[in-house]
Amino acid sequence: MKRFGETVAVDSATFSIDRGEVVGFLGPNGAGKTTTMRLLTQYLEPDGGSITIDGLSLEDHPIELRRRIGYLPETNPLYRDMLAGEYISFMGRLRGMSPGEIRARTDDVVAETGIEAVYYRPINQLSKGYRQRVGLAQAILSEPEILILDEPTEGLDPNQRVEIRSLIRDVGADRTVLLSTHVMQEVRKTCSRVVIINRGHIVADGSVDELVAGHGGARIIVELEAPPDDARDALADLPSVARTEALEEEAGRARFAVEGAPGRDPRADISRLAAARDWPLWELHLAQASLEDLFRQLTVSAAPTEEGAGDAAEGGTEDGAQRVETDPAGEEVEA
């Protein structure tokens, strides 16, 4: 548990993360995201509960476990008068790495984050995208098992977002990554799973498809080359379909928005139906708006309250947290 004055910022929040997973950590402002991350990285101390990584308590093994974590905060703390390469070496020394270890790792992280062209340039001359890359390079320099990223694409243009998104997927291939963001497309393109926090409590945890199917059913867009009335009736008869809405026809083909029954994803049934009726299937996809709808459904009542003020009192945090358990081969976080 984490309190700011009389306010309980985060309470009873538990989730697990496996190695190689990139998990999106979502929530409205003041929900508990940033403070949870600051508790994981020991920037803040919990007022109750525990933080565990690979069976070891963060309270009992703070230095050892801190070495396993790489952190890129929302406000990237760069020394802008340094060259990019100087800053990376400096951060390595702060982490207790030897000169040999720093040299051995620097070439790898520079290549991995794509900053070869700016390695010898002052940080204050770099674009926001390259500054984020430099921040990510220092976060992975010590080969951490766990990578915690707070709004890593904030303020980037669309091209830079795509580049950083791809970079996060690459560095997360053999690491545990917890990624906080407000951008739903970021989650769809980058994360294998989503955890949603609201007023200090975890309100959803799972893949996007699982969560959407479990909260009111999946919304599927279907386009068939078939008689519209026949297609509508056939779709409505599927047990995995709760509702069918006719959309504007496209080039004479029938289009529908299909809502799955609670806990059901009807896409496989629709595909088999089209094959059985010999109806060419032109389109079948989960509607992109579903995650936004789910997020709003779970957090619409969470307008920022005194939680945000409590976090601001602790160095400008916008959220809060309680107990966190983590295991790189199967991390569990309880906050």
N, C-alpha and C positions, 0 to 999 in steps of 0.2 A: 504494500500500500504506500501511496505517496500523498501527503497532505501539504497544502499551502495555507497556513493559518487554520481556519476551521473548515476549509474546503477539502474534501477528498477528491483529488484530481483523477486518480485511476484506482479501480477496485475490482477484484475478482476477474482478472483477464488472463486467460490461459490459451496457449496454442503451441503446436509442435512444428518443427521445420527439419527436413532431411537435408543431408549434404547434396549439393547439386540443384537444390530448389531455389528459384528466385520468387520470393513471396512479396506481393504488393500489400502494403499496410495503409489502409484507407480510413478516413474519418473526417468529419467537419472540423473547422477551427475550434480549438478548445476541447477536443474529444479525448486526447491522451496520447497522440502519436509521438510528438517530439520528446515529451518527458519520458515515455517508455524507452525511446532510443537513448536518451541521456542516462537513464538508469542502467541500461545494458552496457554502456560504455563507461560507467562509473563517474560520469560528469556530475550526477546526482546520486545521493544515497537513499535507498528505500526506507520508509518509516515502518515497514512491516513486511513479512514474507521473505522470500529468498530468491536469488538469481543463481542458476546452476548451468554449467556448460560441461557436457560429457561427464556428468556425474559429480563434478567438482563445484563446490559452492564458491561464488564470487566473493563472498565475505571472508572465507577462509583462505582463498588462493587468489588474491586480487592481482598480483603482479603477473603470475603465470598465465592467468586467463585473459588479462588485458592484452598480452602479447598475441593472443589468438584472434583478436578483433581488429579489423580495419574500419575506419569511420570517416565518412565525408558528411559534415554537417550542412545544414541548409545555407548558412553563411560561410562560404569557403574561406577558412582562415589562412590566407596566403600572405607572405611577406613580399609585397609588390616591388620592393627595390632590389630583390634578389633575382639572379638569373634562374630560369626554370630548373636547370640542372643543379645549381647551388642549393635551391630549396629542397629538392628531392634528397640530396646528400645530407643536408641539415636534419631533415625529418628522420632519416635513417640513424643518425647519431643520437637523436633524442630517444629513439627506441632501443638504444643499446647495441646496435649492430656494429660490427667491426668494420674498418675501412675495406678489408677484403670482401666481406659480405655485401657491403654497399656496392662496390664495383661490380661484383658478380651479378647482382640483381638489377642494377640500373639499366643495363642494355636490354634486359628482358622487359621491364615495365615500360621503358620508353617505346619499344616496338609494340608492346601490347596495347598501349594507350594512344599510339600514333602521334607522338609529340617530337619526333626527330627534327622536324623543321624549325621548332621553336626552342630547342633545348638550350641554346646559348643566348636566348633573348630575355630581356628583363620582363618579369611577369606583368608589370604595369603597361606593357606594350601589347599584351595578348588580348585576343577577343574573349568574350565570355565563354564560348565553347572550348577554347584551348585552356582557359583557366580551370574549367571543370575537369578537363582531361588531366591537367597537372595535379589537381586535388585528388583525382582517382588514382593517379600514379603513386602518390605518397601513401594512399590508403592501402594499396596492395604490395608495397615495397617489401614488407617483412613477411610476405606470403601468409597472410592471416587465413584462418579456416572460416571465419565469419566476417562478412562485409555488411556494414550498416550504412545506408545511403538515405539522407533526408532531403527530399526535393532536389535530386541531382540535375534535373533539366529545367529548373525554374529560371525564367528570363532568357531562355535560348530561342533562336528562331527555328522554324520547322525543319530546316536542313540539319541544324545542329542537334535538334532533338532526335532525329533519325540516327545520327552518328553515335550519340551517347547511348541511345537505346540499344544499338547493336553491340556497342562496347560492353555494356552491362551484361547482356546475354553471354558474351564470350567469357568475361571474367567470372561469371557465375557458373560456368560449366562444371567446375570442380570445387566450388565453394558454397557455403550457405549465405544467401543474400536476402536481407530485409530492406525493402525499398518503400519509402514513404513518398506519396505523390497525390496531387489533386486531379491529375490528368487521366481520365478513364482510358483513353486510347493507349497511354503509356502502359497501363496494366495489361491490356489485351495483347499488346505487341511484345511485352517483356517478361511477364510473370506467369509462372505455372500455377500459381494459387493466389487467393485473395483472403486477407483477414481484414474485417471491418470493425472498427472500434467506435463506440458512441457513448458519450458521457462516462468514460472510464471503464466501460464493459465491452467485451467482445460480443458482437451481435451476429456475426456471420464468419464462417471459415470454410473454405473449399475452393474448387475450381470455379471459374465463372459460370460454366454450363451447369454444374451441380447446384450452385447457389440460385441461379435463375430458375432452374427446374423445381427447386425446393421451396421457392417463394412465389406461388401463384402460377407456376408453369412457364415453360419456354415459349417465346414468340418466334415463329418460323415464317420466313418469306418463301412462298412456293410459286413457281411459274411452270405451267403444264401446257402442252399442245393437246388440248382435249376440249370437248363440249363443256362450257362453263357450268351448266346446271349439273351435268353428270359428275364433273370433277368435284364440285362443292358437296354434293350428296355423299360421294365416296369418301372424301376426306372427313366429313362429319361423322361417318359411321365407324371410323377407326377408334378403338378403345383408348388410345393414347392421346386423342385430340379432345379438348374441352370446348373449343369454339373456333369457327371458321368465318373470316371476314373477307368478302370479295373486294379486290382492289381494281384499279383501272387496268383494262386489258392492254397488253403490250404486243404490238404487231399481230393482233388477232389471237394471241395466246392468253389463256386464263391465268390470272394472278390472285393469290390469296395470302392473307396474314393468318396464320394458324397458331392458336394458343394451345400449348400442351396441357394435358391433365396434370394436377398437382403431383410433383415427383416424377413426371414422365417427360422424355424427350422424343417427340414423334418422328424425327427425321428418318430413322431406319424404316419405320412402318410406311412412311410416305414414299420412300425410294422403292420398297417392295411393291407397293400398290401401283406405282407408275409402270414398273416392269411387267406386272401381271396384266395390266390393262393395255399394254403396248402404247402408253402415252409418253412421248419424248419429254424428258424432264430438263427444262432449260435453266432452272434456278432452284436452289434449296440451301438456305443458310439461316443461321441464327441471327436475328435482327441485332444490329450493332448498338441500338439504344438500350438494350436490356440491362446492361450493367449500370448505366445511369439511372434507369428506373428503379432498379433494386437498391442502389445507394440512397436514392431519395426516399424510397419506401422505409428504409431502416433508420434513416438519420434525420428526416424532415423535422422532427420535433426537437432537434438538438441545436437550436440557435445558440450562439455564444452567450454564456452567462458569466457568473463570477469565476468559473473555471479558468477562463482566459486571463482574468486579472490575477488569479493566484499564480499562474505560471509566469506572468510578466514580472511578478515580484521575485521569482527565482531566475534572474538573468535573462528574461524575455522568452522563456519557454511558452509554447502555446498549448501544451497538453500536460498529462501526468501519468504515473504508473505505480504498480504494487509489487508483485512477485514474478520473477522471470526465471524460468528454467530452460536451459538450452543444451543440446547435445548435437555436435556437428554431424553425427551419423543419424540423428533423429532428434533434433532440438525441440525442446518443449519450453515455451515461454509462458509463465503465469504472472500477470501483473495486476 
